[in-house]
Amino acid sequence: MRNRILHLTRTRYAGFNDHHLCEKLCEVEGLSLGRETLRRLLRSAGIGSPRKRRAPTHRQRRLPRAREGEMLLLDGSLHRWLEQRGPELTLLGFLDDATRKVPVAEFFLTEDARGYFRLLRRLLQRFGRPLCFYGDRHGVFVRNHDHWSVEEQLAGRRQPTQFGRALDQLGITYIAANSPQAKGRVERLWGTFQDRLTSELRLARAADLDAANQVLRCFLPDYNRRFARAPRDIEKAWRSAPENLERICCFTHERIVSNDNVVQWEGRRFQIPPHPRRFSFAGAKVQICESLEGRIAIYHADRKLNFTKGVTFSSGH
C-alpha cells in the first residue's frame, strides 16, 4: 500500500496538496488512511507539500455577514489554469460572504463586462438578487478616470459603468474595496482554486476553454459541499429577480433619432417605421440594447420599437 500511494503521488496526483491527495486516495482509489498518516508517509519519502504557507501576520478579520445572499464578493483570477496544455484563462466568480459558497463561476479568455454580466444573469435566474456586491475598483464596476462629460456636469453626477447601471436598476449596492487585502476572503478562495482546481484540470487533461468549464461545473458542487459553512442567521437575504433581465443584463446606448427616422450606432443604421400611436420618432431619445448574445433591441421609454436594418457604413465616411 505504501508503494502504491507513493507511486500515485508521483504520477497521477503529482502536484496535489496533502488534504486534496488524501481525499482522492480515499474516494477514487479506495485507499483509506488518515491525513496525518499520509503526511508522515510522504515526508519520510522526501515528498514535500506543493503549497507553501505564508508566515502568520496579525490582522483583524471582518465579521462575515449573517445571512446568505446578504453580500457577495466578486473578482477575477488570471492564472495558468491549464498550465502548458492550453491558453491562459481568467476565472470569474462570486463568493457568498456568509456561507463561503461559490454560487456561480466560469472561465473566460479575459476579464470584461460581458463575462460579469453572464454570471450576474445566471445568479439572478438561480438565486435572485443579493443585497450588495463587494469587489475592487476594476473599470467594469466603477469609473476610474477624472473626465466628466457635459451632460454629467449639468446633472451633477457621473454616469455609472454598464455593470453599475445594471446594479442600480436591480437595487443592488456595490461596495468598492480600496486594496486587495480588504477583500482577503475572495483572494484566499483563488489560492484554494489555484491549488485544487488546477490539479483537477490536470487530472482531466483539460486543454481548452470548453474543457476547463466542463471540469469547473463538476468541481463547484464538490467544493461547496466540502468548504461551505452555516451562516449565523438561517433566514436568507435573497430577493426575487425581475422578469426583464434581457433589458437589464445588456449593454445600453442612448441615441437621438434623425429626421428620417434612422438611428445610427456602431457604423449601422436602423430604420424605424411609423408606429400606430406615433407617426414619427424624429428627434426622440431612444435606447439601444445589445444583448450578451449580440441581439439588438430599440426602446422609446418602455415601448419596444420595430426597426429594419439599413446599410452598414464606415465611421470614417
VOPAGU-2260 file (C-alpha; in pm, 1 decimal, decimal comma):
REM VOPAGU-2260
SITE   aa  ch    i         X         Y         Z
SITE  MET   A    0       0,0       0,0       0,0
SITE  ARG   A    1     286,2     236,5      84,0
SITE  ASN   A    2     449,5     180,7    -255,3
SITE  ARG   A    3     118,3     227,9    -436,0
SITE  ILE   A    4      48,3     553,9    -254,1
SITE  LEU   A    5     393,2     690,1    -333,8
SITE  HIS   A    6     359,3     585,7    -697,5
SITE  LEU   A    7      20,9     758,4    -732,0
SITE  THR   A    8     158,1    1069,4    -559,0
SITE  ARG   A    9     447,9    1094,8    -804,1
SITE  THR   A   10     242,5    1017,6   -1116,8
SITE  ARG   A   11    -133,5    1063,0   -1141,8
SITE  TYR   A   12    -169,3    1300,6    -845,4
SITE  ALA   A   13     154,5    1492,2    -883,0
SITE  GLY   A   14     110,3    1847,1    -751,5
SITE  PHE   A   15    -189,1    1770,3    -525,2
SITE  ASN   A   16    -167,6    1909,8    -171,9
SITE  ASP   A   17    -184,2    1667,9     123,4
SITE  HIS   A   18    -552,4    1724,4     204,4
SITE  HIS   A   19    -664,1    1705,0    -159,0
SITE  LEU   A   20    -448,3    1395,7    -217,2
SITE  CYS   A   21    -595,6    1221,5      88,2
SITE  GLU   A   22    -947,3    1284,4     -47,1
SITE  LYS   A   23    -858,4    1137,9    -386,8
SITE  LEU   A   24    -690,5     830,8    -239,1
SITE  CYS   A   25    -995,4     755,0     -25,5
SITE  GLU   A   26   -1272,4     843,7    -272,0
SITE  VAL   A   27   -1120,2     739,9    -605,2
SITE  GLU   A   28    -851,0     480,5    -527,3
SITE  GLY   A   29   -1021,8     313,9    -229,9
SITE  LEU   A   30    -717,1     361,9      -0,7
SITE  SER   A   31    -845,1     455,4     343,4
SITE  LEU   A   32    -591,2     635,8     562,5
SITE  GLY   A   33    -581,3     948,5     774,0
SITE  ARG   A   34    -436,3    1276,7     655,9
SITE  GLU   A   35    -168,9    1281,9     926,0
SITE  THR   A   36     -64,8     925,4     838,9
SITE  LEU   A   37     -37,9    1025,4     474,9
SITE  ARG   A   38     161,4    1335,4     564,9
SITE  ARG   A   39     417,0    1132,8     765,2
SITE  LEU   A   40     446,2     879,6     481,9
SITE  LEU   A   41     509,7    1149,4     221,7
SITE  ARG   A   42     761,8    1340,1     433,1
SITE  SER   A   43     956,0    1021,9     515,5
SITE  ALA   A   44     980,9     960,7     138,8
SITE  GLY   A   45    1108,6    1314,0      80,7
SITE  ILE   A   46     787,6    1443,5     -81,8
SITE  GLY   A   47     703,1    1792,5      43,8
SITE  SER   A   48     371,9    1975,9      15,5
SITE  PRO   A   49     349,6    2179,8    -307,7
SITE  ARG   A   50     156,7    2453,1    -127,1
SITE  LYS   A   51     380,4    2693,5      60,6
SITE  ARG   A   52     241,6    2852,1     375,2
SITE  ARG   A   53     293,1    3220,0     445,2
SITE  ALA   A   54     429,8    3337,1     776,0
SITE  PRO   A   55     140,3    3435,3    1005,1
SITE  THR   A   56      69,4    3806,3    1043,8
SITE  HIS   A   57    -157,4    3993,3    1281,3
SITE  ARG   A   58    -478,6    4116,2    1120,4
SITE  GLN   A   59    -826,2    4191,6    1245,5
SITE  ARG   A   60   -1071,6    3990,3    1041,2
SITE  ARG   A   61   -1401,0    4141,9     928,0
SITE  LEU   A   62   -1703,5    3963,7    1071,9
SITE  PRO   A   63   -1886,4    3773,0     794,7
SITE  ARG   A   64   -2236,5    3880,8     703,3
SITE  ALA   A   65   -2507,3    3693,3     888,8
SITE  ARG   A   66   -2736,8    3581,0     605,0
SITE  GLU   A   67   -2686,3    3401,4     277,6
SITE  GLY   A   68   -2735,4    3644,6     -10,6
SITE  GLU   A   69   -2661,9    3948,4     205,1
SITE  MET   A   70   -2325,7    4022,2      42,3
SITE  LEU   A   71   -2141,0    3855,3    -244,4
SITE  LEU   A   72   -1773,3    3910,6    -322,9
SITE  LEU   A   73   -1689,2    3917,7    -693,7
SITE  ASP   A   74   -1349,5    3901,1    -857,4
SITE  GLY   A   75   -1144,8    3750,2   -1138,5
SITE  SER   A   76    -826,4    3542,4   -1133,1
SITE  LEU   A   77    -589,6    3542,1   -1432,0
SITE  HIS   A   78    -377,2    3229,7   -1399,0
SITE  ARG   A   79    -214,5    2946,1   -1595,7
SITE  TRP   A   80    -507,5    2723,6   -1506,0
SITE  LEU   A   81    -425,8    2480,8   -1787,7
SITE  GLU   A   82     -51,2    2506,9   -1717,3
SITE  GLN   A   83     124,3    2438,2   -2050,8
SITE  ARG   A   84    -163,1    2244,5   -2208,5
SITE  GLY   A   85    -365,2    2545,1   -2322,6
SITE  PRO   A   86    -411,0    2923,6   -2314,0
SITE  GLU   A   87    -402,4    3143,9   -2007,0
SITE  LEU   A   88    -758,4    3184,5   -1876,5
SITE  THR   A   89    -941,4    3414,5   -1637,0
SITE  LEU   A   90   -1177,0    3263,9   -1380,8
SITE  LEU   A   91   -1462,7    3494,5   -1277,5
SITE  GLY   A   92   -1667,9    3403,6    -973,5
SITE  PHE   A   93   -1898,0    3520,6    -693,5
SITE  LEU   A   94   -1841,7    3418,5    -330,3
SITE  ASP   A   95   -2116,9    3436,4     -67,9
SITE  ASP   A   96   -1972,4    3610,1     238,4
SITE  ALA   A   97   -2193,6    3432,1     492,4
SITE  THR   A   98   -2164,0    3071,9     371,2
SITE  ARG   A   99   -1836,3    3071,6     167,4
SITE  LYS   A  100   -2028,9    2907,0    -115,9
SITE  VAL   A  101   -1944,3    2987,9    -477,3
SITE  PRO   A  102   -2288,8    3009,2    -642,6
SITE  VAL   A  103   -2159,6    3083,0    -994,8
SITE  ALA   A  104   -1819,7    3085,6   -1165,1
SITE  GLU   A  105   -1693,8    3046,0   -1520,7
SITE  PHE   A  106   -1371,3    3056,3   -1720,3
SITE  PHE   A  107   -1329,2    3331,4   -1981,0
SITE  LEU   A  108   -1044,9    3444,7   -2202,3
SITE  THR   A  109   -1045,9    3794,7   -2046,1
SITE  GLU   A  110   -1194,9    3980,1   -1750,2
SITE  ASP   A  111   -1460,5    4205,7   -1901,2
SITE  ALA   A  112   -1816,3    4331,5   -1852,9
SITE  ARG   A  113   -1965,6    4064,6   -2079,4
SITE  GLY   A  114   -1834,1    3786,8   -1854,6
SITE  TYR   A  115   -1959,0    3951,4   -1534,4
SITE  PHE   A  116   -2297,9    4012,3   -1698,3
SITE  ARG   A  117   -2322,6    3642,7   -1784,7
SITE  LEU   A  118   -2252,4    3544,8   -1424,7
SITE  LEU   A  119   -2492,1    3808,8   -1291,6
SITE  ARG   A  120   -2774,9    3684,2   -1515,7
SITE  ARG   A  121   -2712,7    3323,7   -1408,1
SITE  LEU   A  122   -2707,8    3427,7   -1040,6
SITE  LEU   A  123   -3035,2    3617,2   -1074,8
SITE  GLN   A  124   -3204,9    3326,6   -1251,6
SITE  ARG   A  125   -3091,6    3065,7    -997,6
SITE  PHE   A  126   -3096,7    3250,8    -665,2
SITE  GLY   A  127   -3233,4    3603,7    -702,2
SITE  ARG   A  128   -3087,7    3943,0    -608,2
SITE  PRO   A  129   -2832,9    3982,3    -326,5
SITE  LEU   A  130   -2834,5    4295,1    -113,6
SITE  CYS   A  131   -2486,3    4406,6    -218,9
SITE  PHE   A  132   -2167,6    4318,1    -405,7
SITE  TYR   A  133   -1817,3    4373,3    -269,6
SITE  GLY   A  134   -1529,1    4399,8    -515,5
SITE  ASP   A  135   -1232,6    4602,3    -632,4
SITE  ARG   A  136   -1215,1    4922,1    -835,9
SITE  HIS   A  137   -1192,7    4749,8   -1173,7
SITE  GLY   A  138   -1315,4    4959,3   -1466,1
SITE  VAL   A  139   -1603,7    4715,9   -1521,2
SITE  PHE   A  140   -1753,5    4820,9   -1184,7
SITE  VAL   A  141   -1657,1    5185,7   -1127,7
SITE  ARG   A  142   -1545,2    5485,3   -1330,6
SITE  ASN   A  143   -1176,0    5540,4   -1257,2
SITE  HIS   A  144   -1092,6    5835,3   -1484,5
SITE  ASP   A  145   -1147,6    6203,4   -1398,4
SITE  HIS   A  146   -1323,1    6310,1   -1719,1
SITE  TRP   A  147   -1677,0    6444,4   -1679,1
SITE  SER   A  148   -1897,6    6485,2   -1985,8
SITE  VAL   A  149   -2107,2    6799,6   -2034,0
SITE  GLU   A  150   -2422,1    6601,3   -1951,8
SITE  GLU   A  151   -2265,4    6474,0   -1629,1
SITE  GLN   A  152   -2159,1    6825,1   -1526,8
SITE  LEU   A  153   -2511,6    6956,9   -1583,0
SITE  ALA   A  154   -2662,6    6665,5   -1388,9
SITE  GLY   A  155   -2409,0    6695,4   -1107,7
SITE  ARG   A  156   -2335,5    6322,1   -1103,7
SITE  ARG   A  157   -2130,0    6077,1   -1306,4
SITE  GLN   A  158   -2290,9    5811,6   -1519,9
SITE  PRO   A  159   -2219,4    5458,5   -1395,5
SITE  THR   A  160   -2048,8    5188,7   -1597,9
SITE  GLN   A  161   -2267,8    4941,4   -1787,7
SITE  PHE   A  162   -2241,9    4694,2   -1497,1
SITE  GLY   A  163   -2301,7    4970,4   -1242,5
SITE  ARG   A  164   -2613,0    5080,8   -1432,4
SITE  ALA   A  165   -2748,4    4724,7   -1417,9
SITE  LEU   A  166   -2689,4    4707,2   -1041,1
SITE  ASP   A  167   -2872,1    5039,8    -997,0
SITE  GLN   A  168   -3170,1    4901,8   -1189,5
SITE  LEU   A  169   -3166,3    4588,1    -974,9
SITE  GLY   A  170   -3136,6    4778,6    -647,1
SITE  ILE   A  171   -2803,3    4611,7    -559,5
SITE  THR   A  172   -2541,7    4818,5    -375,6
SITE  TYR   A  173   -2179,1    4797,7    -490,8
SITE  ILE   A  174   -1901,4    4841,7    -229,5
SITE  ALA   A  175   -1559,1    4911,2    -381,1
SITE  ALA   A  176   -1260,3    4785,8    -179,0
SITE  ASN   A  177    -954,3    5008,7    -166,8
SITE  SER   A  178    -693,7    4729,9    -151,2
SITE  PRO   A  179    -657,7    4355,1    -223,8
SITE  GLN   A  180    -621,1    4292,9     150,0
SITE  ALA   A  181    -968,6    4435,6     208,1
SITE  LYS   A  182   -1119,7    4150,0       5,2
SITE  GLY   A  183    -898,3    3880,4     151,6
SITE  ARG   A  184   -1171,3    3614,4     152,0
SITE  VAL   A  185   -1204,2    3606,3    -223,9
SITE  GLU   A  186    -823,9    3623,2    -257,4
SITE  ARG   A  187    -797,3    3314,1     -34,1
SITE  LEU   A  188   -1063,0    3149,7    -248,8
SITE  TRP   A  189    -843,5    3195,5    -556,6
SITE  GLY   A  190    -548,8    3048,5    -367,1
SITE  THR   A  191    -752,7    2736,2    -293,3
SITE  PHE   A  192    -880,3    2714,8    -650,4
SITE  GLN   A  193    -533,2    2762,5    -799,9
SITE  ASP   A  194    -425,8    2463,7    -593,0
SITE  ARG   A  195    -722,7    2224,9    -611,3
SITE  LEU   A  196    -888,7    2324,3    -937,4
SITE  THR   A  197    -557,6    2333,0   -1125,5
SITE  SER   A  198    -491,4    1977,8   -1007,6
SITE  GLU   A  199    -839,4    1865,1   -1117,7
SITE  LEU   A  200    -786,6    2024,5   -1459,8
SITE  ARG   A  201    -452,8    1844,2   -1489,5
SITE  LEU   A  202    -615,8    1515,5   -1387,4
SITE  ALA   A  203    -884,7    1559,9   -1654,6
SITE  ARG   A  204    -622,4    1669,2   -1911,2
SITE  ALA   A  205    -828,6    1978,4   -1992,6
SITE  ALA   A  206    -656,7    2179,3   -2266,5
SITE  ASP   A  207    -908,0    2443,2   -2381,8
SITE  LEU   A  208   -1178,7    2678,3   -2255,4
SITE  ASP   A  209   -1472,6    2440,3   -2304,5
SITE  ALA   A  210   -1298,4    2150,8   -2131,5
SITE  ALA   A  211   -1197,8    2378,0   -1841,8
SITE  ASN   A  212   -1558,0    2490,7   -1787,5
SITE  GLN   A  213   -1677,5    2131,0   -1802,2
SITE  VAL   A  214   -1438,2    2038,7   -1519,3
SITE  LEU   A  215   -1541,9    2352,4   -1327,9
SITE  ARG   A  216   -1910,4    2253,1   -1341,6
SITE  CYS   A  217   -1825,5    1928,7   -1161,5
SITE  PHE   A  218   -1579,1    2095,2    -926,5
SITE  LEU   A  219   -1807,9    2366,7    -784,5
SITE  PRO   A  220   -2070,5    2142,8    -616,5
SITE  ASP   A  221   -1793,0    1933,0    -459,6
SITE  TYR   A  222   -1610,6    2247,3    -339,3
SITE  ASN   A  223   -1927,8    2392,8    -185,8
SITE  ARG   A  224   -2003,8    2062,8     -13,2
SITE  ARG   A  225   -1660,7    2047,3     145,4
SITE  PHE   A  226   -1592,5    2411,1     233,4
SITE  ALA   A  227   -1928,5    2583,6     285,3
SITE  ARG   A  228   -2023,8    2682,6     638,3
SITE  ALA   A  229   -2354,7    2751,3     808,1
SITE  PRO   A  230   -2449,5    3122,1     825,1
SITE  ARG   A  231   -2513,6    3287,7    1159,4
SITE  ASP   A  232   -2875,4    3352,0    1059,2
SITE  ILE   A  233   -3076,1    3082,3     879,3
SITE  GLU   A  234   -3302,8    3341,6     713,4
SITE  LYS   A  235   -3184,8    3413,2     358,7
SITE  ALA   A  236   -3145,2    3764,0     218,3
SITE  TRP   A  237   -3206,6    3678,7    -148,9
SITE  ARG   A  238   -3475,6    3888,5    -319,4
SITE  SER   A  239   -3674,3    3785,7    -623,2
SITE  ALA   A  240   -3530,3    3890,8    -959,2
SITE  PRO   A  241   -3728,4    4098,0   -1211,4
SITE  GLU   A  242   -3858,1    3938,2   -1529,0
SITE  ASN   A  243   -3695,4    4180,1   -1776,9
SITE  LEU   A  244   -3339,9    4051,2   -1730,7
SITE  GLU   A  245   -3283,1    4073,3   -2105,6
SITE  ARG   A  246   -3304,8    4453,1   -2083,8
SITE  ILE   A  247   -3101,9    4482,8   -1762,0
SITE  CYS   A  248   -2812,6    4240,1   -1824,3
SITE  CYS   A  249   -2713,0    4400,5   -2151,8
SITE  PHE   A  250   -2521,6    4695,5   -2298,0
SITE  THR   A  251   -2732,6    5009,7   -2341,5
SITE  HIS   A  252   -2661,0    5315,7   -2557,0
SITE  GLU   A  253   -2870,6    5630,9   -2590,1
SITE  ARG   A  254   -2917,0    5786,7   -2934,5
SITE  ILE   A  255   -3128,0    6062,1   -3093,6
SITE  VAL   A  256   -3345,2    5961,8   -3389,1
SITE  SER   A  257   -3260,1    6159,2   -3702,8
SITE  ASN   A  258   -3517,8    6347,1   -3913,1
SITE  ASP   A  259   -3557,0    6049,4   -4147,6
SITE  ASN   A  260   -3636,1    5819,2   -3850,0
SITE  VAL   A  261   -3297,6    5648,3   -3862,8
SITE  VAL   A  262   -3085,6    5554,2   -3559,1
SITE  GLN   A  263   -2711,1    5526,4   -3615,1
SITE  TRP   A  264   -2486,3    5317,1   -3388,6
SITE  GLU   A  265   -2151,4    5142,6   -3432,0
SITE  GLY   A  266   -2149,6    5201,8   -3807,1
SITE  ARG   A  267   -2500,6    5060,5   -3850,1
SITE  ARG   A  268   -2832,2    5219,7   -3943,6
SITE  PHE   A  269   -3170,2    5117,8   -3802,0
SITE  GLN   A  270   -3481,2    5246,4   -3979,7
SITE  ILE   A  271   -3784,1    5296,1   -3751,3
SITE  PRO   A  272   -4119,3    5259,5   -3934,8
SITE  PRO   A  273   -4436,2    5450,9   -3837,5
SITE  HIS   A  274   -4593,9    5336,8   -3511,3
SITE  PRO   A  275   -4972,2    5306,6   -3462,9
SITE  ARG   A  276   -4959,9    5567,6   -3184,9
SITE  ARG   A  277   -4681,2    5783,2   -3323,6
SITE  PHE   A  278   -4617,6    5856,4   -3689,4
SITE  SER   A  279   -4259,2    5987,4   -3650,0
SITE  PHE   A  280   -3985,7    5946,9   -3388,5
SITE  ALA   A  281   -3762,1    6221,2   -3532,0
SITE  GLY   A  282   -3572,5    6394,9   -3250,0
SITE  ALA   A  283   -3676,8    6138,2   -2989,8
SITE  LYS   A  284   -3424,6    5989,8   -2749,6
SITE  VAL   A  285   -3414,5    5610,4   -2776,9
SITE  GLN   A  286   -3217,6    5337,9   -2602,7
SITE  ILE   A  287   -3032,6    5070,2   -2798,4
SITE  CYS   A  288   -2996,2    4746,5   -2600,8
SITE  GLU   A  289   -2733,5    4496,3   -2713,0
SITE  SER   A  290   -2786,1    4154,6   -2553,7
SITE  LEU   A  291   -2498,3    3934,9   -2438,5
SITE  GLU   A  292   -2558,8    3721,6   -2747,3
SITE  GLY   A  293   -2538,8    4026,1   -2977,9
SITE  ARG   A  294   -2911,0    4079,4   -3043,6
SITE  ILE   A  295   -3028,4    4440,2   -3085,8
SITE  ALA   A  296   -3348,4    4594,4   -2945,2
SITE  ILE   A  297   -3455,1    4960,8   -2952,7
SITE  TYR   A  298   -3676,5    5117,1   -2683,9
SITE  HIS   A  299   -3851,3    5451,6   -2655,9
SITE  ALA   A  300   -3921,3    5479,5   -2283,0
SITE  ASP   A  301   -4074,0    5136,8   -2207,5
SITE  ARG   A  302   -4202,0    5082,5   -2562,1
SITE  LYS   A  303   -4009,1    4838,6   -2778,6
SITE  LEU   A  304   -3983,7    4965,6   -3135,8
SITE  ASN   A  305   -3979,2    4772,7   -3458,8
SITE  PHE   A  306   -3695,9    4850,6   -3697,1
SITE  THR   A  307   -3528,4    4734,5   -4014,6
SITE  LYS   A  308   -3153,7    4719,4   -4059,9
SITE  GLY   A  309   -3008,5    4960,5   -4310,6
SITE  VAL   A  310   -2676,1    4956,6   -4492,3
SITE  THR   A  311   -2367,4    4931,9   -4271,0
SITE  PHE   A  312   -2134,0    5225,5   -4323,1
SITE  SER   A  313   -1781,0    5317,8   -4217,7
SITE  SER   A  314   -1743,4    5566,3   -3933,3
SITE  GLY   A  315   -1479,2    5749,1   -4139,7
SITE  HIS   A  316   -1729,1    5848,6   -4412,8
